[in-house]
Amino acid sequence: MSRGRRFGIALVAAAAVSVVLGLAGAAQSATTTFNRSRTIQFNGRPTFPIVLSPAPAIGSSTPWGTNGLAETVSAGVNVFRSGSGGIYTDADIQTALAWDRAAAALHVYTWPNLGGYSLAVPGSTEDSGLAHVVDTLTNDPSGSAIAMWKGRDEPWWGNVLPEQLEFAYCRVTSRGDPSWCGGELPLDPSRLWVTIEAPRGTAAELAPYSSVTDIHGVDIYPVRLSRPEPTLQSVGKWTRTLATASPAAPVWTTIQICASGSFDKTTGEFVLPTFQQERFMTYDAILNGARALTFFGGNQAGCFSGTDAQYGWNWTFWQSVLKPLLEEISATSPLAPALVNGAETPLITTGGKDTETALREGTSVDDLWLIAARSGAGTRTVTFKGLPRWVHRGSVYTEDRTVTASAGSFRDRFNQWDVHVYHFVEPLILRKPAPTRATVGSRITLKGRGLAAAHSVTFGGVDARFKIVSDGRLVAKVPRRATTGPIVVTSPLKQVRSRALFRIVPSAAKAPRVSGVPRLGHRLKATTGTWYGDPPTSYTFAWLGCNAHGRACKPVPGATRRTLSLGPKRLGERYRVVVTARARGGTGSARSKASAVVKG
């Protein structure tokens, strides 16, 4: 299947980056897609999936008495893997439904495992079973909680050929070559299909599998009893390998809690990642392109300690390592916007090969996050270059300290497996506008710094249309309902207002009008008209005498009242009135249309 065709079917373009934890609910069926930056979207909302595989049991409690699933969701988990991965029994279907209902109740999602049906062929028993499982789960009201489907696990390592996976993939999603579906109707084209590989093979060998999945991932567990000094950087290397194998698809990385190599059944000995190790693996995956993370093995009894066996899940690891880590990257964290923003950013260099970096935009172009992870042994001072020139002082996320940059460069110390996340925000500064007063509809030039991040401009509290010219300049149009007051510019991180009031000069919303009978002995009367800007405090009138065509108008001496008496000298002329309104923002004038010709 061509890359262009997959984009046409599977992707939608993100209109804006907004960080939201997608909500599941019975009233709306979940739709999952990904945009051009390969950011996964739940119901159109850019989302960074954080998955537990598996989660604590439904209805289970933590050692401190809270609901187990709710505990994980509160820290940032938004997807639970469900299903055994084999052929579903009726009991398996009921269990999967229970997981969908539990997830929907917590406003998160599930990832049912359909791996047992991945080798189905048209008309087979497996095909019927696949249709029954998908139809049953999606037609239940709780089906809105299903985010994605899990396909065959580690197919390349298991000697399963890509063509063996074509039918099941096409049967469920409708994607791929139409001939793959064998004439069967698609079961669920609104959700993505995920395939996870073992850390084996080359990018070239894994690449053919990208045609039979929407999301391509890898599981890699380097912390083992047999490896006192784990190669944690292998997480990033394998993530990058999958990104190379599937350049048009999101990459999904599975990181360990506890795996088969983590414990010895005979001796009872086990090893778990430290907080530093788990944090390095998490950010190393993100640095190398991961758009979703799974944390595997919380239910492995071989790594239980304390009361974990009693509660059936590794709550010891949760409290000391996983919970504080997930809170750093959750959808409600300060970092969250940067994890789903695919905007292009400058390349940051470090002058060495053992430190990886990525610069990400957060809420705007002036909200930058620099993630840096070092794998090299010992301690080293790393010099970062290539930041925007406006970068000066930045905070170090979760570390309660700052760094100072000059000319786009700064230095910091790293130990092996250290991760530092730097946050730089350009100050939003607004200088004196030009001009300092104007009528409604006028275009005003605002200068300052950080204006490229502006998402609203108001005049006296009224929203204005504006165009960003550069980071130091934007042009705004004074809105109709504006009154004298400050100009306020708001970015996602800050709001600034002009020091002086911007004065709205009165301008006619509706021009004054001349009424009355245009005959000798009668009077003409002027209306004030209606005015944009501040409510006028006073009006003055000036009458103009014009020729029979309403042109060549000249002031009528002494005619400065609201009415004009039509004496003999007025015969044969037409009259206009100029009304001047005085308000808080200044004075403005407007001229009426000409009256009819004055007759005798």
C-alpha positions in Angstrom: 0.0 0.0 0.0 1.4 3.4 -0.9 2.2 6.0 1.7 -0.1 8.5 0.0 -3.0 6.1 0.2 -2.5 5.5 3.9 -2.4 9.2 4.6 -5.7 9.6 2.7 -7.3 7.0 4.8 -5.7 7.0 8.2 -4.7 10.6 8.9 -6.3 13.9 9.6 -4.5 17.2 9.9 -4.5 18.8 13.3 -6.0 22.2 13.3 -4.4 23.2 16.5 -2.3 21.7 19.3 -4.3 21.3 22.4 -3.4 18.9 25.1 -6.5 17.0 26.3 -7.0 13.7 27.9 -9.6 12.3 25.4 -12.8 11.4 27.2 -14.6 8.1 26.6 -18.3 7.9 27.0 -21.2 5.8 26.0 -22.7 8.5 23.8 -19.8 8.8 21.4 -17.8 6.2 19.5 -14.0 6.7 19.8 -12.1 7.6 16.6 -8.4 7.3 16.5 -6.1 8.8 13.9 -2.8 10.5 13.6 -1.7 13.7 12.0 1.2 14.6 9.7 3.6 14.9 12.6 2.6 11.3 13.6 0.9 12.5 16.8 -1.9 10.1 17.8 -5.3 11.7 18.1 -8.2 10.4 20.2 -11.5 11.9 18.8 -9.5 14.5 16.9 -7.5 15.6 20.0 -3.8 15.3 20.0 -2.9 12.7 22.7 0.1 11.0 24.1 -1.1 7.5 25.1 0.3 6.2 28.4 -0.6 2.6 28.6 -0.4 0.0 31.4 0.0 -3.6 30.2 -1.6 -4.9 32.2 -3.3 -2.6 34.7 -4.3 -3.5 38.3 -7.3 -5.8 38.4 -10.8 -4.3 38.1 -12.1 -3.5 41.5 -8.7 -4.0 43.2 -7.3 -1.6 45.8 -4.0 -0.1 46.6 -2.2 -0.9 49.9 -3.3 2.6 51.1 -7.0 1.9 50.3 -7.7 3.7 47.1 -9.2 2.2 43.9 -6.3 0.7 41.9 -7.4 1.8 38.4 -8.4 5.3 39.6 -5.0 5.6 41.3 -3.2 5.0 38.0 -5.5 7.3 36.0 -4.9 10.2 38.5 -1.2 10.0 37.7 -1.6 10.1 34.0 -2.4 6.6 32.6 -5.0 6.9 29.9 -5.1 3.4 28.2 -5.4 -0.1 29.7 -4.4 -3.1 27.6 -7.2 -5.8 27.7 -7.7 -9.2 26.2 -5.5 -12.3 26.4 -4.2 -12.2 22.9 -5.5 -15.7 22.1 -8.9 -17.0 20.8 -11.6 -15.4 22.9 -14.0 -17.6 24.9 -17.3 -16.2 26.0 -15.7 -15.5 29.4 -12.9 -13.6 27.6 -15.4 -11.4 25.8 -17.2 -10.6 29.1 -13.9 -9.7 30.7 -13.0 -7.4 27.8 -16.4 -5.7 28.1 -15.8 -5.3 31.8 -12.5 -3.5 31.0 -14.3 -1.2 28.5 -16.9 -0.3 31.1 -14.3 0.3 33.8 -12.3 2.5 31.4 -15.3 4.5 30.3 -16.3 5.1 33.9 -12.8 6.7 34.4 -12.9 8.6 31.1 -10.0 6.7 29.7 -9.5 4.0 27.0 -8.7 0.3 26.3 -6.5 -1.5 23.9 -8.0 -4.9 23.2 -5.6 -7.6 22.1 -6.7 -9.4 18.9 -3.4 -11.1 18.3 -5.0 -14.6 18.4 -6.9 -13.7 15.2 -4.1 -12.1 13.3 -3.5 -15.1 11.0 -7.2 -15.4 10.0 -8.1 -16.0 6.4 -11.4 -15.3 4.6 -14.2 -17.6 5.5 -12.2 -19.3 8.3 -13.4 -20.0 11.9 -10.9 -17.4 13.1 -12.5 -14.9 10.8 -16.0 -15.6 12.3 -14.5 -15.3 15.7 -12.8 -12.0 14.9 -16.0 -10.6 13.6 -17.9 -11.8 16.7 -15.4 -10.2 19.1 -15.1 -6.9 17.3 -18.9 -6.6 16.8 -19.7 -7.5 20.4 -17.2 -5.0 21.9 -17.9 -2.1 19.6 -21.7 -2.5 19.7 -21.8 -2.4 23.5 -22.3 1.2 24.9 -18.9 0.8 26.5 -17.3 0.4 23.0 -16.7 4.1 23.1 -13.7 3.4 25.4 -11.9 1.3 22.8 -9.0 3.4 21.4 -7.0 0.9 19.3 -6.7 -2.8 18.5 -3.5 -4.8 19.2 -2.4 -7.1 16.4 0.1 -9.9 16.3 2.9 -9.6 18.9 6.5 -9.7 17.7 5.7 -11.0 14.2 9.2 -10.7 12.6 10.8 -12.5 15.6 8.1 -15.2 15.4 8.7 -15.8 11.7 5.2 -14.5 10.7 5.3 -13.0 7.2 3.6 -9.6 6.5 1.3 -11.2 3.9 0.0 -13.5 6.6 -1.3 -10.5 8.5 -2.9 -8.7 5.6 -6.4 -10.1 5.9 -7.0 -9.5 9.7 -5.6 -6.0 9.4 -7.8 -5.2 6.4 -10.8 -7.0 7.8 -10.9 -4.9 10.9 -9.7 -1.5 9.6 -10.5 -1.5 5.8 -7.0 -0.3 5.2 -4.4 -1.8 3.0 -4.9 -3.1 -0.5 -8.7 -3.8 -1.0 -7.9 -7.3 -2.2 -6.6 -8.1 1.3 -10.1 -8.0 2.7 -11.2 -11.0 0.6 -14.5 -9.3 -0.2 -15.5 -9.0 3.5 -16.9 -5.7 4.9 -14.7 -3.9 7.4 -15.5 -4.3 11.0 -14.1 -1.1 12.6 -12.4 1.4 10.3 -12.5 4.2 12.9 -9.7 2.9 15.1 -6.0 2.3 14.6 -4.2 -1.1 14.6 -1.0 -1.5 16.6 1.8 -4.0 16.0 4.6 -4.4 18.5 7.9 -6.0 17.4 10.7 -7.6 19.4 14.0 -5.8 19.5 15.3 -8.0 16.7 16.0 -7.5 13.0 17.0 -4.5 11.0 14.9 -1.5 9.9 14.9 -3.0 6.4 13.6 -6.3 7.7 10.9 -4.7 9.9 9.8 -2.2 7.2 7.5 -4.5 5.3 5.3 -4.9 8.5 4.5 -1.2 8.4 2.1 -1.9 5.5 0.0 -4.1 7.7 -0.4 -1.8 10.7 -1.2 1.8 11.5 1.2 2.1 14.5 4.5 0.2 14.6 6.2 -0.3 18.0 8.9 -2.2 19.9 9.3 -3.7 23.4 12.7 -3.5 25.0 13.6 -4.5 28.5 17.3 -3.9 29.2 17.3 -4.1 33.1 18.0 -7.8 33.8 19.5 -9.9 36.6 22.1 -11.1 34.1 23.2 -7.6 33.2 24.6 -5.6 36.2 25.3 -2.6 33.9 22.2 -2.4 31.6 22.5 -0.7 28.2 19.5 1.6 28.7 20.3 3.5 25.5 19.0 0.5 23.6 15.5 1.7 24.3 16.1 4.8 22.2 18.1 2.9 19.5 15.2 0.5 19.0 12.7 3.2 19.0 14.7 5.0 16.3 15.0 1.7 14.3 11.2 1.4 14.2 10.9 5.1 13.2 13.2 4.3 10.3 11.2 1.2 9.4 7.9 3.1 9.5 8.6 6.8 8.6 4.9 7.6 8.0 3.5 6.0 11.1 3.6 6.7 14.9 6.1 4.7 16.9 5.0 3.0 20.1 7.6 2.0 22.7 7.0 -0.6 25.5 9.2 -0.1 28.6 9.6 -2.5 31.4 8.4 -2.6 34.9 9.2 -6.3 35.3 9.9 -8.8 32.5 11.0 -12.4 32.4 14.7 -11.5 32.7 14.0 -9.4 35.8 13.7 -12.2 38.3 15.0 -15.7 39.2 12.2 -18.1 40.2 14.6 -20.4 42.0 16.3 -17.9 44.2 13.5 -15.3 44.4 16.0 -12.6 43.5 14.8 -9.8 41.2 15.8 -6.4 39.9 13.7 -3.4 38.9 14.7 -0.2 37.2 15.6 2.6 39.5 13.8 5.9 39.1 16.8 7.3 37.2 16.9 4.3 34.9 13.1 4.3 34.2 13.2 8.1 33.6 16.1 7.8 31.2 14.4 5.0 29.2 11.1 7.0 29.0 12.7 10.2 27.7 15.2 8.3 25.5 12.2 6.7 23.8 10.5 10.2 23.4 13.8 11.7 22.0 13.9 9.0 19.4 10.3 9.4 18.1 8.0 7.5 20.5 4.4 8.9 20.2 3.1 6.5 22.9 4.5 4.5 25.8 3.5 1.2 27.4 4.7 0.1 30.8 4.8 -3.6 31.0 4.8 -6.2 33.8 3.2 -4.6 36.8 1.5 -7.9 37.5 4.6 -10.1 37.4 4.8 -11.8 40.8 8.5 -12.5 40.5 9.2 -8.8 41.2 6.8 -8.3 44.1 8.0 -7.1 47.4 6.3 -6.2 50.7 2.5 -6.3 50.3 2.5 -6.4 46.5 1.5 -10.1 46.4 -1.5 -9.4 48.6 -2.7 -6.7 46.3 -1.8 -8.4 43.0 0.2 -5.6 41.4 3.6 -3.9 41.9 2.5 -0.9 44.0 6.0 -0.7 45.5 7.4 0.2 42.1 4.4 2.4 41.4 5.0 4.6 44.5 8.7 4.9 44.2 9.3 5.1 40.4 6.3 5.0 38.0 3.9 7.4 39.6 6.3 10.4 39.9 7.5 9.7 36.4 4.1 9.6 34.8 3.1 12.8 36.6 6.0 14.4 34.7 4.5 13.5 31.3 0.8 13.2 31.9 -1.8 15.2 30.0 -2.1 17.6 32.9 1.6 18.2 33.2 3.4 21.4 32.1 5.3 19.3 29.6 2.3 17.7 28.0 1.9 20.3 25.1 5.4 19.6 24.0 4.8 15.8 23.7 2.0 16.3 21.1 3.3 19.4 19.2 5.0 18.4 16.0 6.1 21.8 14.9 9.6 22.1 13.4 12.2 23.5 15.8 15.9 24.3 15.5 18.5 21.6 15.7 20.4 21.6 19.0 24.0 20.4 19.0 26.1 19.3 22.0 29.5 18.5 20.4 29.4 14.9 21.6 27.8 11.6 20.8 26.6 10.5 24.2 24.0 13.2 24.7 20.7 13.1 22.8 18.6 16.2 22.5 15.2 17.4 21.1 13.8 20.9 21.2 10.0 20.9 21.3 7.4 23.7 21.1 4.9 23.7 23.9 1.9 25.9 23.7 3.5 28.3 21.2 6.7 29.2 19.3 7.8 31.1 22.4 7.3 28.2 24.8 10.3 25.8 24.2 11.2 22.6 25.9 14.7 21.1 25.5 14.9 17.4 26.5 18.5 16.1 26.9 19.5 12.6 28.0 23.1 11.4 28.5 24.2 7.7 28.2 28.0 8.2 28.5 29.9 7.0 31.6 31.1 9.4 34.2 30.3 13.0 34.6 30.5 15.6 31.9 29.7 19.2 31.3 27.6 19.4 28.1 27.4 22.6 26.0 24.2 23.2 24.1 24.2 25.3 21.0 21.5 26.4 18.5 18.8 27.8 20.7 17.0 31.0 19.5 18.8 34.2 20.4 16.0 35.3 22.7 16.6 32.4 25.1 18.2 33.7 28.3 17.0 32.2 31.6 15.3 28.8 31.7 14.0 26.5 34.4 15.0 22.9 34.8 11.8 20.9 34.9 11.3 19.1 38.3 14.7 20.2 39.6 14.0 23.5 41.2 16.9 25.3 39.5 17.7 27.5 36.5 20.2 27.8 33.7 21.3 30.9 31.9 21.9 31.0 28.1 23.8 33.5 26.0 23.8 33.8 22.2 21.7 30.6 22.0 24.1 28.5 24.1 24.4 27.3 27.7 26.2 24.5 29.7 25.1 22.0 32.3 26.5 19.0 34.1 25.3 15.4 33.4 26.0 12.1 35.1 25.4 8.8 33.2 21.7 8.2 32.6 20.8 11.8 33.6 17.9 13.5 31.9 17.5 17.2 32.1 14.4 19.0 30.7 14.8 22.7 30.2 11.9 25.2 29.8 12.5 28.5 28.1 9.7 31.1 27.7 10.3 34.3 25.7 9.1 37.3 27.7 5.9 38.8 26.2 6.6 42.5 25.9 4.3 45.2 24.5 5.7 48.6 23.5 3.8 51.8 22.6 1.4 51.2 19.8 1.4 53.3 16.6 -0.7 55.3 16.5 -1.9 55.8 20.1 -5.5 56.7 19.1 -7.6 55.7 16.1 -11.1 55.1 14.9 -12.8 51.8 14.7 -11.6 49.8 11.7 -8.1 51.3 11.7 -5.1 49.1 11.6 -2.7 49.5 14.5 0.9 48.2 14.6 1.9 46.7 17.9 5.6 46.1 18.5 7.4 44.3 21.3 8.8 40.7 21.9 7.2 37.3 22.0 4.3 38.5 19.8 4.5 35.4 17.6 2.8 33.5 20.4 -0.1 35.9 20.7 -3.5 34.1 20.5 -5.7 37.1 21.3 -5.6 40.9 21.1 -8.2 43.1 22.8 -9.0 46.8 22.7 -10.8 47.9 25.8 -11.8 44.3 26.4 -13.1 43.6 22.9 -11.5 40.9 20.8 -9.7 42.2 17.7 -8.6 40.5 14.5 -4.9 40.6 14.0 -2.0 39.3 11.9 1.4 38.3 13.2 4.1 39.8 11.1 7.1 38.7 13.1 8.0 37.8 16.7 8.4 41.5 17.3 5.4 42.9 15.4 1.7 42.3 14.7 -1.0 44.4 13.1 -4.4 44.5 14.7 -7.7 46.0 13.5 -9.7 48.1 16.0 -12.9 46.2 16.5 -16.4 47.8 16.2 -17.4 47.6 19.8 -14.1 48.8 21.2 -14.0 51.7 23.7 -11.1 53.6 25.2 -9.0 51.3 27.4 -5.8 49.3 27.4 -4.6 47.0 24.6 -4.2 43.5 26.0 -2.1 40.8 24.2 -2.5 37.3 25.5 -0.2 34.3 24.8 -0.7 30.8 26.1 1.6 31.6 29.0 1.2 35.3 29.7 -0.9 38.4 29.3 0.4 42.0 28.9 -1.4 45.3 28.6 -0.3 48.6 27.2 0.8 51.1 29.9 -1.4 53.9 28.4 -5.0 53.8 27.4 -5.6 53.4 23.7 -8.1 56.1 22.8 -10.9 55.3 20.4 -11.7 58.4 18.4 -15.5 58.7 17.7 -16.5 57.6 14.2 -19.9 57.4 12.7 -21.6 54.0 12.8 -24.6 55.7 11.2 -24.2 59.2 9.7 -26.4 62.1 10.9 -29.5 62.8 8.9 -31.4 65.9 7.9 -35.2 65.9 8.4 -37.9 68.4 8.0 -39.8 70.1 5.2 -37.4 71.8 2.7 -39.7 74.9 2.1 -39.4 78.5 2.9 -40.7 79.3 6.4 -40.0 75.8 7.7 -37.0 74.3 9.6 -34.6 71.5 8.9 -33.5 69.4 11.8 -30.4 67.3 12.3 -30.0 63.9 14.0 -26.8 63.2 15.9 -26.2 59.9 14.2 -24.8 56.9 16.1 -21.1 56.5 16.9 -18.5 53.9 17.4 -16.2 54.3 20.5 -17.0 55.8 23.8 -20.5 57.2 24.3 -20.4 60.9 23.2 -20.6 63.5 25.9 -21.6 66.4 23.6 -22.4 67.3 20.0 -21.8 70.4 17.9 -23.5 71.2 14.6 -22.4 73.1 11.5 -24.7 73.5 8.5 -23.5 73.6 4.9 -25.3 75.3 2.0 -24.8 73.4 -1.3 -25.9 74.0 -4.9 -28.9 72.2 -6.5 -26.7 69.1 -7.1 -25.6 68.9 -3.4 -22.1 70.1 -4.3 -19.9 73.2 -3.8 -21.0 73.2 -0.1 -20.0 76.1 2.1 -20.6 76.8 5.8 -23.7 78.8 6.6 -22.6 81.7 8.8 -23.9 81.4 12.3 -25.8 78.1 11.6 -24.5 76.1 14.5 -27.7 74.9 16.1 -29.4 71.6 15.7 -32.1 73.3 13.5 -31.8 75.6 10.5 -34.5 78.1 9.7 -35.3 78.4 6.0 -35.6 82.1 5.1 -35.7 83.7 1.6 -32.0 83.3 1.2 -32.3 79.5 1.4 -34.4 79.2 -1.8 -32.9 76.8 -4.4 -30.2 75.4 -2.2 -29.7 72.0 -0.6 -28.3 71.6 2.9 -26.0 69.2 4.8 -25.1 69.1 8.4 -21.7 68.2 9.9 -22.1 66.8 13.4 -19.0 66.6 15.7 -19.1 64.2 18.6 -16.9 64.7 21.6 -16.1 61.6 23.7 -13.5 60.3 26.1 -11.3 59.2 23.2 -11.4 62.6 21.4 -13.6 64.2 18.7 -14.9 62.9 15.4 -17.1 64.4 12.7 -19.5 63.1 10.2 -21.5 64.7 7.4 -25.1 64.0 6.4 -26.5 63.5 2.9 -27.9 66.6 1.3 -31.5 67.6 1.8 -33.9 68.1 -1.0 -33.8 71.5 -2.8 -35.5 74.2 -0.7 -38.6 75.5 -2.5 -40.9 78.5 -2.1 
